[in-house]
């Protein structure tokens, strides 16, 4: 009971800290490397977007994330781990002005994870099985405490250069030895099939507007086509072609919203040869034509981008 009380108290303290940081802005990219904090005062409908390589915590509220046919629910007792750049549909289901949804996100790269594995002499992953790149895990009191100390650094700018790297290492060490540690080690370890697919995904993230074939991606991953396709689907819950389509459609949406591209120009910019095909696929993903979707978002005076939270 004492541990439960400590856990509840620490989560409440973290919520208070995030509420203070988001008092004037619902989404804050802090000066602490990789750390963002956010709030929502209303429940949302399903929002299409991407999760980057990150671990996400909720200090108050509840969220459901859908990756293809998989669902991930997380709350004040669970974190969400996204090991690769993944297209999702997400929904905040518990938020109000009196009890806002409050959370944080900490991004990472695998170079620091690999270095941490080496420094701490952690064992390599046990097998070659390719796991999905997204998972939830139970929060521990130690992990919440480490995140609280990281959030506290936002108001102590002079200490960030010295203490932030140490706290990041503590957080990722606890993840490496925790419930999802095997998954994280698979992604970070050179030579595993998971790492090989992640390498192709990293390349694709930078080159998706160019003509891409499955053969090219399989070659980057040093795999046969059928083997690559199998492991890619295990990691992302979708085929390579479905993944490429989501990358292109979401970038086209960003171009229309942020840079005022028309639909045809956005379509060509992200790699479509046919504006009509682009409009059909855009409508299937977002439920509206490109221009109707963009107009509605602007009329609501907000751009709903899942990757912020």
C-alpha positions in Angstrom: 0.0 0.0 0.0 2.9 2.3 0.8 4.3 1.8 -2.7 0.9 2.4 -4.3 0.6 5.6 -2.3 4.1 6.7 -3.4 3.2 5.9 -7.0 0.0 7.9 -6.9 1.7 10.8 -5.2 4.5 10.9 -7.7 2.2 10.8 -10.7 0.2 13.7 -9.2 3.5 15.7 -8.8 4.4 15.0 -12.4 1.0 16.1 -13.5 1.4 19.3 -11.5 4.8 20.0 -13.1 3.5 19.4 -16.7 0.4 21.6 -16.0 2.7 24.4 -14.9 4.9 24.1 -18.1 1.8 24.1 -20.3 0.0 26.9 -18.6 0.3 29.2 -21.7 0.9 26.7 -24.5 -0.7 23.3 -25.0 2.5 21.9 -26.5 6.0 22.8 -25.4 9.3 21.6 -26.8 11.6 22.1 -23.8 15.3 23.0 -23.7 15.9 19.5 -22.3 17.1 17.4 -25.3 14.3 15.3 -26.7 11.7 16.3 -24.1 8.2 17.7 -25.0 5.3 18.2 -22.7 1.6 18.7 -23.6 -1.9 19.0 -22.5 -5.4 18.7 -24.0 -8.5 20.1 -22.3 -11.0 18.2 -24.5 -11.3 14.6 -25.6 -10.5 14.2 -29.3 -11.8 12.3 -32.2 -9.5 9.8 -33.9 -6.5 11.7 -35.3 -4.2 10.3 -38.0 -0.4 10.9 -37.5 3.0 9.4 -36.8 4.8 8.4 -33.7 8.6 8.8 -33.8 11.2 6.9 -31.8 10.1 7.8 -28.3 8.7 6.8 -25.0 5.5 8.6 -23.9 4.0 9.0 -20.5 0.6 10.2 -19.3 0.5 12.0 -16.0 -3.3 12.6 -16.2 -5.9 11.1 -18.6 -6.1 8.2 -21.0 -5.2 7.6 -24.7 -5.8 4.9 -27.3 -3.4 4.4 -30.2 -4.3 2.2 -33.2 -1.5 0.8 -35.4 -3.2 -1.0 -38.3 -5.3 -3.7 -36.6 -3.5 -3.4 -33.2 -4.7 -1.3 -30.3 -2.6 0.2 -27.5 -4.2 1.7 -24.5 -2.1 3.7 -22.0 -2.7 5.8 -19.0 -1.0 6.9 -15.7 0.1 3.4 -15.0 1.6 2.5 -18.4 4.0 4.1 -20.8 4.0 3.8 -24.6 7.2 2.9 -26.5 7.5 3.5 -30.2 10.8 2.1 -31.5 10.4 3.2 -35.1 8.5 5.9 -37.1 5.0 4.5 -37.1 1.7 5.7 -38.7 -1.1 5.6 -36.2 -4.6 6.7 -35.4 -4.8 8.1 -31.8 -7.5 9.3 -29.6 -7.5 11.1 -26.2 -10.6 9.8 -24.5 -10.4 11.4 -21.0 -9.8 15.2 -20.9 -11.7 18.3 -19.7 -10.8 21.8 -18.7 -11.0 20.8 -15.0 -9.1 17.6 -15.5 -6.9 18.0 -18.7 -4.9 15.3 -20.4 -1.3 15.8 -19.4 1.7 14.0 -20.8 5.3 14.0 -22.0 7.4 12.5 -24.8 11.1 11.7 -24.8 12.7 11.0 -28.2 15.9 9.0 -28.6 18.2 7.6 -31.2 19.8 4.2 -31.3 23.3 5.4 -31.2 22.9 6.4 -27.6 21.0 3.1 -26.8 23.8 1.0 -28.3 26.4 3.0 -26.4 24.4 2.5 -23.2 24.2 -1.2 -23.8 27.9 -1.4 -24.3 28.8 0.7 -21.3 26.4 -1.2 -19.0 27.4 -4.6 -20.4 23.8 -5.6 -20.9 23.3 -9.0 -22.6 22.4 -9.0 -26.3 18.8 -9.9 -27.3 18.0 -13.6 -26.9 16.8 -14.4 -30.4 16.1 -13.1 -33.9 12.3 -12.9 -33.7 11.0 -9.6 -35.1 8.6 -7.8 -32.8 6.2 -5.0 -33.4 7.9 -1.6 -33.1 5.3 -0.3 -30.7 4.4 -1.6 -27.2 3.1 -0.5 -23.8 4.7 -1.4 -20.5 4.0 -0.8 -16.8 5.4 2.3 -15.2 7.6 1.9 -12.2 8.2 4.3 -9.4 11.8 4.6 -10.3 11.0 5.5 -13.9 8.5 8.1 -12.8 11.1 9.6 -10.4 13.7 9.8 -13.2 11.2 11.5 -15.5 10.2 14.0 -12.8 13.9 14.9 -12.3 14.2 15.4 -16.1 11.1 17.7 -16.2 12.4 19.6 -13.2 15.5 20.5 -15.3 13.3 22.7 -17.5 13.4 25.4 -14.8 17.1 24.9 -14.2 18.6 25.7 -17.5 22.2 26.0 -16.2 22.1 22.3 -15.1 20.7 20.9 -18.4 24.0 20.3 -20.2 25.4 18.3 -17.3 22.4 16.6 -15.8 20.1 15.9 -18.8 22.5 13.3 -20.5 22.8 11.5 -17.1 19.0 11.4 -16.6 18.4 10.3 -20.2 20.9 7.4 -19.6 19.1 6.4 -16.4 15.7 6.4 -18.1 16.8 4.3 -21.1 18.8 2.0 -18.8 15.6 1.3 -16.8 13.7 0.7 -20.1 16.5 -1.7 -21.3 16.3 -3.8 -18.2 12.5 -3.5 -17.9 9.4 -5.1 -19.4 10.2 -3.9 -23.0 14.0 -4.2 -22.7 14.3 -7.2 -25.1 12.4 -5.3 -27.8 14.6 -2.2 -27.4 17.8 -4.3 -27.5 16.5 -6.1 -30.7 16.0 -2.7 -32.4 19.4 -1.4 -31.3 21.6 -4.5 -31.9 23.5 -4.7 -35.1 22.8 -7.9 -37.1 19.3 -8.7 -35.8 16.5 -8.9 -38.3 14.7 -6.2 -36.4 17.7 -3.8 -36.7 18.0 -4.6 -40.5 14.3 -3.7 -41.1 14.7 -0.5 -38.9 17.6 0.5 -41.2 15.4 0.2 -44.2 12.7 2.2 -42.4 15.2 5.0 -41.6 16.2 5.2 -45.3 12.5 5.2 -46.3 11.6 8.1 -44.0 14.1 10.3 -45.9 13.4 9.0 -49.4 9.7 8.2 -49.6 8.9 10.9 -52.2 11.2 9.1 -54.7 10.3 6.0 -56.6 10.7 3.1 -54.2 10.4 -0.6 -54.8 10.3 -3.5 -52.3 13.4 -4.9 -53.9 15.3 -1.7 -53.0 14.1 -1.8 -49.4 15.0 -5.5 -49.1 18.5 -4.8 -50.4 19.0 -2.0 -47.9 17.9 -4.5 -45.2 20.2 -7.2 -46.6 17.3 -9.6 -46.9 15.4 -11.5 -49.5 12.2 -9.8 -50.6 9.8 -12.3 -49.0 11.8 -12.4 -45.8 11.9 -8.6 -45.7 8.1 -8.3 -46.3 7.4 -10.7 -43.5 9.6 -8.9 -40.9 8.4 -5.5 -42.1 4.8 -6.4 -41.4 5.7 -7.9 -38.0 7.3 -4.6 -37.0 4.9 -2.1 -38.5 1.6 -4.1 -38.7 1.3 -3.2 -42.4 2.9 -3.9 -45.7 5.7 -1.8 -47.1 3.4 -0.3 -49.7 0.8 0.6 -47.1 3.5 2.3 -45.0 4.9 4.3 -48.0 1.3 5.4 -48.8 0.8 6.8 -45.3 4.2 8.6 -45.3 3.2 10.3 -48.6 -0.3 11.2 -47.6 0.7 12.7 -44.3 3.5 14.7 -45.9 1.1 16.0 -48.5 -1.3 17.0 -45.8 1.5 18.9 -44.1 2.4 20.7 -47.3 -1.1 21.8 -47.9 -1.6 23.1 -44.4 1.8 24.6 -43.7 3.0 25.7 -47.1 -0.4 26.2 -48.9 0.2 23.7 -51.7 -2.9 22.8 -53.7 -3.8 19.2 -53.8 -2.3 18.4 -57.2 1.0 20.1 -56.4 1.2 18.3 -53.0 0.5 15.0 -54.8 3.4 15.4 -57.2 5.7 16.7 -54.5 5.3 13.5 -52.4 5.7 11.1 -55.4 2.2 10.6 -56.9 1.9 10.5 -60.7 -1.9 10.9 -60.6 -3.7 13.6 -58.6 -7.0 11.6 -58.9 -5.4 8.5 -57.3 -3.9 10.8 -54.6 -7.4 12.3 -53.9 -9.0 8.8 -53.7 -6.3 7.5 -51.3 -6.4 10.7 -49.2 -10.1 10.4 -48.9 -9.9 6.8 -47.7 -7.4 7.8 -45.0 -8.8 11.0 -43.8 -12.5 10.6 -44.7 -12.6 13.8 -46.8 -11.2 15.2 -50.0 -7.8 17.0 -49.6 -9.2 20.5 -49.9 -12.2 19.8 -47.7 -10.0 18.3 -45.0 -7.6 21.3 -45.1 -10.4 23.8 -45.1 -12.1 22.2 -42.1 -8.8 22.2 -40.2 -8.2 25.9 -40.9 -11.7 26.8 -40.0 -11.2 25.1 -36.6 -8.0 27.2 -36.1 -6.0 24.1 -35.2 -3.9 21.6 -36.9 -4.2 18.2 -35.2 -0.9 16.4 -35.5 -0.6 13.2 -33.4 3.2 13.3 -33.4 3.1 16.0 -30.8 1.7 13.7 -28.2 
